Amino acid sequence: MVTPISGTSDTKTAQRVDPFPTFKFHVEIGDITEAAFTECSGLEMATEIFEYKEGGQNDFVHKFPGRTKVSNITLKRGFTTSDKLHKWYTDMEDALRSGEGGEGFVFRQVTITLYGTVDQKQEARWTLDRAFPVKWVGPAFKTDEVAVSVETLEFAHHGIKFMKG
């Protein structure tokens, strides 16, 4: 039997908890609804460390948290006739070239939802604020291989909000 955690009256059981598989996810990009993705990567946050070497203190170096950076998100899907993702990228490029300086950017909220395998229940959700595309990659072609053509979209954003369940 596991003893209660200090400060709580609940007891924990030795119940097995399996991690969620990676293949049950859904991505929403603002008003783009037909984008079915096969891969999503880059859900990452990292806090910079500021080191301070105090004079006369040679046993250690003080470490303090600095800014937190978020990584770009990369989405991959089978290439289709839909051009909404590519158009989002080209619209952003057109706004930059027109000299509007970002006024013509179309920022979108992106939501990545992870589902359980048994009951299809939403298990976790990551919401990315003010996302905008920074890279689009079209399919690669090879005559000696039978494979699905894949397009890739990479976008930057202004932060990750995580919600469980």
N, C-alpha and C positions, 0 to 999 in steps of 0.2 A: 504494500500500500504506500502511496506517495503521500507525504505529509503536506499540510496546507502551506501555501506561500505566506511568508511573514506579513502580517497586517491584513490578511483576508480570512474569511471563515469558510470559503469554498474549498473542497478537496478536489484534486486533479486525479483523473483516472489514467491508466496506461493504455488509452485508446489510440489505435493507429490512425494517423492522419496522412493521407497520400497527397503529394503535390499535384497541382492541376496540369493537365497536358497542354501543350502549346498550340494544338491545331484547332481549338474551338474559340475563335475570336472574331469580332466584327469591328469594322472601322467606319465611322461616320465623318465625312468631311463637309461641314456646312450643309449646303443644299445639294451636294453631289451624292446621289443615292445608288448608282449602279456600279460603284467601284468595289468589286469583290477581290480582296487581296489574299495572296498565298503566303506572304511573309511580311513581318513587321519587326524592325529592329531599331535600337537606339533609345529605348526608354531608360535614360541614364541621367543621374544627377551627381555632381562631385563638388565638394567644398574645398576651396583653396586654403592652404595653411600659411599663416604668417609666422615666421620664426623671429624671435627676439633673443639676442645673446646679451644677457645681463652681465655687466662688468663685475668681475670678482666672483661670479658664480660659474664655476667650471664643471660642476657635476651634471648639468643638463642645460638644454636650450628651451626657453619658453615657447610654446606653440599655441597660437590663437586661430580661431576660425575666421576665414575671410569671406569672399563672395562665393556664392553657389552658382555653378554653371550647369546648364542643361545641354544635352547633346541634340544634334539634329536627328529627326526620325526618318527612316528609310522604309518605304513601302514598295512591294513588288507584286505584280499581278500579270496574268496572261494578257497579252496584247489583244485588244479588240477594236472594233470600228468606232467606239465611243472616243471622242476627243476632248472630253470635259477636263481631264487632268492636264493634258497638254495645253489646252486653252487657258487654264488658270495660270500656268507658267508663262505663256506668251503674253497674256494680258499684263502681267507684272512687268515683264521686260519692256513692253510698249510704254507703260507708265514711266519707267526709268528713262527711256530714250526721249520721251516727249518733254523732259525737263520739269515734270511735275514734282520731282523729288520725293516720291512715295505717296503723294496725295491720291494717285490712282490705284494704289495697292488694294487688292482684295484680300483682306485678312479673313481667315475662317477659323472657327472652333473645330478641333478634331477630337473625337472621342474614340478610344480603343476599349472595347469591352471583352472580358474573358468570361466564358461560360463553362459550367460544369458538364461532365460527360453523361452522367446518369439522368439528372432531371432537367438539363438544359437551363438551369437557373443561373442568373448573373452572379458571378463570384467576385469580380473586381472590375473597376472602371478607372481609366486614366483620361483626364480631360486636359487638353493642350490649348492654351489661350493664344489668340492672335497668331495663328500659323500662316506661313507664306512659303511658296516653293522657292528653292534655291538651286535645284538640279533636276533635270528630266533626262532619262536615258531610254532610248528606243531599243527595240529587240536586236539581238545579234543573229546573223544568218550564217548557217554552215550547210553545205551540200552533202556532207558525209554523215549527217546526224538527223534522226527524227526526234525532235523535241518541241516543246511548246515555246513559242516566242514570248518573251517577257519584257514588260516595260517597268521602269523604276522611277519613283518620284521621291525626292528628298526635300524635306522642308524644315525650316527653323521655326521656333515658337518662343513665347515669352514665359514659359513655366508649366510645370506639371502639377495637377491636383489629383490626388489618389483618393478613391472611395472604395471601401470594401463592401461586398455584398449587394 
